[in-house]
Amino acid sequence: MRRVLNLVPLLGLCCLHCGSDDPGFTPAQFATEAAKAACHWVYTCCDSAEQPDHSGGSTSEADCVAKQTTALLTVYQGAAATVWNGKAARSCVDQLTTQGGTCPKAFDTAAAMNTCTMVTATKSPGDFCNQRWECTTKFCKS
């Protein structure tokens, strides 16, 4: 059984869209585009019995996109422009789209997204933070 959609944090390798003038994605654009890529994989590559498990219980691809966009916005909307890397966010979506596009059986969107680095961590161990990505060690005091 394929494990998927606990969509939270994908390190992009190649970015087809990243020219010197391209600012990449804002957190809101990233949330929408990453959700579209992940949900497209679920509704293209999974059979109808697997889809509810991999889409967070969504009833359609559109419902999946809406739910996952909201989840990702909750995580990343607080990222200040000084720490957000829009090019890395676009590259992350490109990688998710490319990896999921071949319908690999063991594809895990959450694991793929966990390799992304769209935010520069600024908090030291022991500092208080609101999101895991804020801390350099990925562990926070909440």
For each residue, the residues with C-beta under 8 A, 3 or more apart:
1: 50 53
2: 46 50 54 105 106 107 108
3: 54 108 110
4: 38 41 42 46 53 54 55 107 108 109 110
5: 38 42 54 55 56 64 68 109 110
6: 110
7: 34 35 38 68 71 72 109 110 113
8: 71 72 75 110 113 114
9: 75 113 114 116 118 132 133
10: 34 92 93 95 96 112 113 114 115 116
11: 88 91 92 95 115 116 117
12: 15 88 89 90 91 92 93 94 95 116
13: 91 95
14: 91 94 95
15: 12 18 24 87 90 91 94
16: 94
17: 22 24 90 94
18: 15 22 24 87 90 91
19: 22
20:
21:
22: 17 18 19 87 90
23: 86 87
24: 15 17 18 85 86 87 88 89 90 91
25: 29 30 33 86 89 90 93
26: 29 30 84 86 89
27: 30 31 73 76 77 79 84 89
28: 31 32 73 77
29: 25 26 32 33 89
30: 25 26 27 33 34 72 76 86 89 90 92 93 118
31: 27 28 34 35 68 69 70 72 73 76 77
32: 28 29 35 36 65 69
33: 25 29 30 36 37 90 93
34: 7 10 30 31 37 38 68 72 92 93 96 113
35: 7 31 32 38 39 64 65 66 67 68 69 71 72
36: 32 33 39 40 65
37: 33 34 40 41 93 96 97 100
38: 4 5 7 34 35 41 42 64 68 96 100 109 113
39: 35 36 42 43 55 58 61 64 65 68
40: 36 37 43 44 61 97 100
41: 4 37 38 44 45 46 96 100 101 103 107 109
42: 4 5 38 39 45 46 50 51 54 55 61 64
43: 39 40 46 51 55 60 61 64
44: 40 41 103
45: 41 42 100 103 107
46: 2 4 41 42 43 50 51 54
47: 50 51
48: 51
49:
50: 1 2 42 46 47 53 54
51: 42 43 46 47 48 54 55 58
52: 55 57 58 59
53: 1 4 50
54: 2 3 4 5 42 46 50 51
55: 4 5 39 42 43 51 52 58 61 63 64 67
56: 5 64 67 68 71
57: 52
58: 39 51 52 55 61 63 64 67
59: 52 63
60: 43 63 64
61: 39 40 42 43 55 58 64 65
62: 65 66
63: 55 58 59 60 66 67
64: 5 35 38 39 42 43 55 56 58 60 61 67 68
65: 32 35 36 39 61 62 68 69
66: 35 62 63 69 70
67: 35 55 56 58 63 64 70 71
68: 5 7 31 34 35 38 39 56 64 65 71 72
69: 31 32 35 65 66 72 73
70: 31 66 67 73 74
71: 7 8 35 56 67 68 74 75
72: 7 8 30 31 34 35 68 69 75 76
73: 27 28 31 69 70 76 77
74: 70 71 77
75: 8 9 71 72 131 133
76: 27 30 31 72 73 79 84 118 119 131 133
77: 27 28 31 73 74
78: 130 131
79: 27 76 83 84 118 119 133
80: 83 84
81: 84
82:
83: 79 80 119 120 121 122
84: 26 27 76 79 80 81 89 118 119
85: 24 88 89 117 118 119 120
86: 23 24 25 26 30 89 90 118
87: 15 18 22 23 24 90 91
88: 11 12 24 85 91 92 116 117 118
89: 12 24 25 26 27 29 30 84 85 86 92 93 116 118
90: 12 15 17 18 22 24 25 30 33 86 87 93 94
91: 11 12 13 14 15 18 24 87 88 94 95
92: 10 11 12 30 34 88 89 95 96 113 116 118
93: 10 12 25 30 33 34 37 89 90 96 97
94: 12 14 15 16 17 90 91 97 98
95: 10 11 12 13 14 91 92 98 99 112 116
96: 10 34 37 38 41 92 93 99 100 109 112 113
97: 37 40 93 94 100 101
98: 94 95 101 102
99: 95 96 102 104 107 112
100: 37 38 40 41 45 96 97 103 104 107 109 112
101: 41 97 98
102: 98 99
103: 41 44 45 100 107
104: 99 100 107
105: 2
106: 2
107: 2 4 41 45 99 100 103 104 112
108: 2 3 4 111 112
109: 4 5 7 38 41 96 100 112 113
110: 3 4 5 6 7 8 113 114
111: 108 114 115
112: 10 95 96 99 100 107 108 109 115 116
113: 7 8 9 10 34 38 92 96 109 110 116
114: 8 9 10 110 111
115: 10 11 111 112
116: 9 10 11 12 88 89 92 95 112 113
117: 11 85 88 120
118: 9 30 76 79 84 85 86 88 89 92 133
119: 76 79 83 84 85 133 134
120: 83 85 117
121: 83 133 134 135 136 138
122: 83 134 136
123: 127 128 129 134 135 136 140
124: 127 135 136
125: 135 136 137 139
126: 141
127: 123 124 135 140 141
128: 123 140 141 142
129: 123 132 134 135 140 141 142
130: 78 134 140 142
131: 75 76 78 134 140
132: 9 129 135 138 139 140
133: 9 75 76 79 118 119 121 138
134: 119 121 122 123 129 130 131 140
135: 121 123 124 125 127 129 132 138 139 140
136: 121 122 123 124 125
137: 125
138: 121 132 133 135
139: 125 132 135
140: 123 127 128 129 130 131 132 134 135
141: 126 127 128 129
142: 128 129 130
